[in-house]
Structures are given as structure tokens and as C-alpha cells.
Amino acid sequence: MKKQCFWLIIVLLLGSFVSAVEISGLVNDYAGVLSSSERTELESVLKQIYDSGESQYAVVTIKSLEGQDIESYSLNLAQEVLGDKEKNNGLLLLVAIDDRKYRFEVGRGLEGIFNDAKIGRIGRQYLVDNFRAGEYGKGIIEASKAVRSVLLGDVEDAYYVDDSVSQEEVLISYLPNIIFLFIMLLFIFSAARKRGKHKDRFFDAAVGAMILFGGGRGGGGGGGGFGGFGGGGFGGGGAGSGW
């Protein structure tokens, strides 16, 4: 009897981590934040992406993550549901209203197009301010149009994706080179004090070290009316934030 109770508790605990939410269409508004007209417009945008064959992109809104982290929640939601099995081109936008968090989950086949930096910019550019103003439908539609612009290129009312790099991003990208240069200068000045009559050998060694360690370095970079989903793979790529 004790053993049966133990396994019953285990099953119940596991069940508490399984989301009751599922992706049954392109638009899954469990939080009820979309008006009828917003839903229609969003479905049109997502259907255009779906029909192009470039991606299977779905939107899910929920009230709460129920204590789960959004990365695990979105990955479990999208895995084996979104995307073509051969292309792995699934894309999910999950919005948790009460938690004030969102996340884009990117399929393996789209990670070259939507790297973490680019999909992160779409979220910051179109979701954050709209969500802060309570304009959930507007933000989701604009972000989805930006996704469509990236995937399809020449489309009507294309939304611009800001690929500019901030000063902070520039500094971060050059930070490894700055640190490397600082270490090399310390090495050179330290050795210079000891070189004495070995001046030529020191110079050759210093130049060789700079070529060896610096030659290969570069700057850092940084719902309705569709035919169903295939179930592609996800590797945890994507980006999200709060508002």
C-alpha cells in the first residue's frame, strides 16, 4: 500500500510539471488578450509564413507559468510539435501575461536566420513597449510582421528589424581583444626590463607571440486554416525578456 501511494505521489508531482496548454493552431490565445480583429490579422500573418514553407510559426499566450521557468516551458511546448521534421523550422512566441515574460523558441533549422541577437532585437523593438502599455495584440502582431519580413523578404508593409549595434554591444565585442592586448603589453614591458643583451632574441619572441596569439583573432559578433504541424527539433535557441 505504501509503495502504491509513493508511485501515486510521483505521478501527481510529474503531472504538475506538464503544461495543460498545447499548440493546436497558429494562434493559441489562452490568456484571452487578443480581440477578434487582432486574432484575424495575426492568423493572416502566421498563415502567410506557414504557406511559404519557410517556417511553422505559432503564438501562444497564457496567464501564468505556474512557477516554471519560461525557457523550459516554451521548449517543452514547442518540441516535437512545431516545425517540419526535415527542416526543423519551428518558431514559437510564448507570452506569459501575469509573469510579464515572453520568449521566442527557435527551431534548429532557423538558428542561422534568427540567432539569439536578432530574435532578441525583435522582442525588444516590438514587444516590450507595447506590452508595458497593455497593447498585447499590437505588440504580438508587429513582432510577427517583423518575423515575416526576415523570412520572406519582399512583403507588403514589411517591418524593419533594427540590426544596429549599441555602444555596449560594441564594447563587449571588443573586450576580449582589449584584455588580450593588455596582457601582451604587460608581457612585453616585463620582459623588456630583463632583456639586457638578449635584445634581439626578446624582440623576435615578442613578435612571434603576438602573431601566434593574435593572428587568428577577430571582433566578436554578436490557429486557423492550416494543414497541421510536422514536429521538428529544437535545441534551446531563442531569446526572451520581461517588460
N, C-alpha and C positions, 0 to 999 in steps of 0.2 A: 504493500500500500504506500509506504514511504517512497519507494522507487518511482511508482506511478505519479505521485504528487510532485516529485522532483522534476520528472520529464515534462509534466504539465506546466510547471512554472517556467522551465526553459523555453518551451514553445510559446508561451504567452509573452515572455520577455523578447524573444526574437520577433514575434509578431508586432511588438510595439515599435520596432525599428523599420518596419516595412510600410512604405507610404501607401495610403489608400488612394492617392492620386495616381492617375495613369494618363498616358498620352493617347487619346482616342481620335484626334484630328489635328489639323494645323493650328487651330486656336482652341485653347483649353482654359477658359476663364473661371476657375473655381472660386476666385475671390470676388467675382462679380463687379469688376471695376470698369468694364467696357460697356459703353452704350450700344444700342442696336446699330447705329450708323458707324461707330468706330469698329465694331466687330466685322461688319460687312467690308469696310475699307481694308482692314487688316487681313482678312481672309483673301481678298483680291491680290494683295501684295504677296502673301505667302504662297498663294496658288500659282502666281506667275513664276516665282522661284522654283516651285515644285515641278511645274510643267517644263521648265527649261532643262531639267535633268542635272543642273549644277549642284543642287543641294536639296535635302529634305529638312526644311527648317520649320520648327514648331515653337509656339509660345505657350507657356504655362504660367498662370497666376494662381497663387494660393494665399490664404490668410496668414498662416504661420508655418514655420519649420518644425514646430513641436519639439524644440530643444536640439534638433540635429544641426550639424554644420552644413552650410549650403553647398559646399563642394561635393560632399558625399551624396547629399540628397539629389542634386542635379545629375551627377554621374550615374547613380542607380536608376534614375528616371529615364535617362536617355539611352543607356547601354542596352544593346540588342533590340532596340525599338526603332530609333531614328537612323536614317542613312541606308544607302544601297550596300549590300554585303560585299560587293566587289570594290566600290568606290570609297566606302567608309566616309560618306559626305554628309553625315548628320550634323545638325546645328540646333541647339536648344537655348531659348531665353527663358529663364526661370525668375519670377518676381515674387518675393515674399513680402506682402504689404505690411503686416504688423511688425515684422522684424526689420523692416526698412532696408532690405538687402535684395540685390539682384545678381545673377550670374549668367554669362554665356558659356555653354559647354560646347566645345568644338570637336568634331569627329577627326580621326587621324588623317583622313584624306583632304581635309580643309586646313590643316595646321600651317601649310605653306602659304595659304592665302590670308587666313585670319590668324596670324601669330598673336601671342598674348598682348603685345603692344598695340597692334591695330584694333583688335576687338575691344581692348580696354578703352581706346580713344572713342570708339563709337558709343560706348556706355557713358563715358564722361561728357561727351559732346551732346548727346540727345536724351539721355535718361535722367541724369542727376537733377538738373534744374527743373525739368518738367515734373519729376516725382516730388520734389520739395514743394512745388506749387499745387500738388494734388492732381496734376494732369497726367494720370497714368496712361490713359488711352493715347493721348497725343504723343507722349514720350515713346511708348512701345511702337507706334506706327512710324514715327520719324526714324527711330533706330532701325526698324525693319526695312525702311526705304533705303537707308544707308547701306545695309547688308545687301540689298538688291543691287544697288549701284556698283558695289565692289564685285559682285558675282556676275552681273550681266552687262556692265559697262554702259552702253548707249541705251538708256531707258528714259522715258519721259519723266519730268520733274525729279531728276536724279538728285540725291542728297550728297553733299560734299563731305568727304571724310578727311579731317584735318590730319595730315601726315607730318606737320611741322614738329620740330623737336624743341622742347623747352630748354631754358638755360640749365636747369637742374639735370635734365637728361644728358645734355652735352657734357656737363662736369662729371657725371657718373661714368659716361662712356670713356672719358679720357683719364679717369682716376688711376686705373692700373698702369698706364704709361707714365703718369706723373710719379707714382710710387717707385716704379722701376728706374726712372731717371734719377730720382733722389738717392736710391740705393747705389746706383752706379757712380754718382758723384762722390758719395761718401767713400766708396771703394778706391776711386782714383786719388782723392786727396789724402786718404790714409796711406796708400801705397807710395804717393809722391814724397812723403816725409821720410820714407825708408829707402828710397831707390838708390840714392848715392851714385856710386859708379856704375850701377846697373841700369842707367837711364834708358838706354836703347831697348834693353830687354823688357823693361817696365812698359814702355810705350807700345811695343808690339803686343804685349799681353793684354793691355787695356783695350787697344783697338780690336783685338781678336775677341775679347769678352763681349764688347758692345755688339759686334757683328753676330756672334753666336747667340746672345740672349735677346738682342733687339731686332735682328733682321726679319724675323717672321711675325712680328707683332703688328697689329693694326688697330684702328679705333673700334670700339665696341658698337654694337647696333642695338640696336635696340629692337480646323475644322470642317470645312465643308467642301464637298465636290472634289475629292481627290482619290487616287487609286490605292491608297494604303502605303504603309512603310515597309522597308525591307529588313532593317535590323543590322546596321553597320557597327563598327567598333569605335570606341572612344578610349583615349589614353590619358585623360585628365587635363588636356589642354583647354585653355579658355581664360576668362577673366571676369571679375565681378567686383562689386563695391557696395557701399551703403549710401544713404542720402539723408 
